[in-house]
C-alpha cells in the first residue's frame, strides 16, 4: 500500500506500552529514495522529552481514523536511545550508534535497499545478523565515521521546484511511500500556474538531479510529456491500474516488474520485526 508522508505528520506515536510522542518529519535517502527514519517529538510524553529517530524496522501500522502510528518499541527503549540533533545533518557515525544501540546491522554497504533485501525487517533476521557479524570480523562492514550526505528532510524537499528537460514543471508537494519497503514510489507534483494546477506523479527513477542549493529537482521528462500525462486525483487514491497506465504512457517498466529471482529472495528473507 502507498501512503502519503505529509498525511502522517502529527500522528500520535504509540509504543507497545503507551503513547510516545508525535510524528514531525521523515528523513529520506536521496540516493536510494527510501525513508530511513521518522523524526518524532517525545516532549510531554517522556521524561526529558526530545526529538528522536525511529527506523522503519519498528513501524507497525497507521490508523487513519484515530491518527495513531504504532511501533514495535517500548517507551523506555526510545527514551534511552542515542541523542541525535535532528536540526543538523545526521552523520554515518550517528547512524552507527543508533543501530548498535538497537542491536541491528547497518542497512548500507549492501546491494539491497535494506542490506541484502528490499524490506527493513530483513535486518531483524537472525541469519542475516550472523552474516553481518562475520563480515564485520573480516573488516568489511561499512565505513565507520563517514558522513552520510544522502539523508534529507521530507519537509525540506516539499516546495522544491521540478524542472524537466526543457523548462520548469511545478513543485514537489508530497511523497507516496510503500509501507512495506519504505521506498518512495512517487513525488507528488503540482504544476501550479501551468495547466490550471494539474496534479501528477513522478517516479524517483526519473529524477536525474537534486540540487539542494537551488532547491531544484530535475527529471528526464519534457514539459509537454508531463502536460499530457495521466492526471492523478489524490482523493481517488492510487491503484495498480493507474500505475500501469502511467508507466505505459512514458514507455518505462513498472517498479513492480522485478525478476522472479529477486522476488523469491525477498520472500525467503522477509520476517516481522521483534518487539523491544
Secondary structure, DSSP 8 states (H G I E B T S, - for coil): -EEEHHHHTT-EEEETTEEEEEEEEEEEETTTTEEEEEEEE-TTTSTT--EEEEEGGGEEEEETTTTEEEESS-HHHHHTS----TTS---HHHHHHHHHHHT---SSSSSBTBBTBSSGGGGG-HHHHHHHHHHHHTT-S--TT-----EEEHHHHTT-EEE-SSSEEEEEEEEEEETTT-BEEEEEEE-TTGGGT-EEEE-GGGEEEEETTTTEEEESS-HHHHHTS----GGG---HHHHHHHHHHHT---TT---HHHHHHHHHH-------
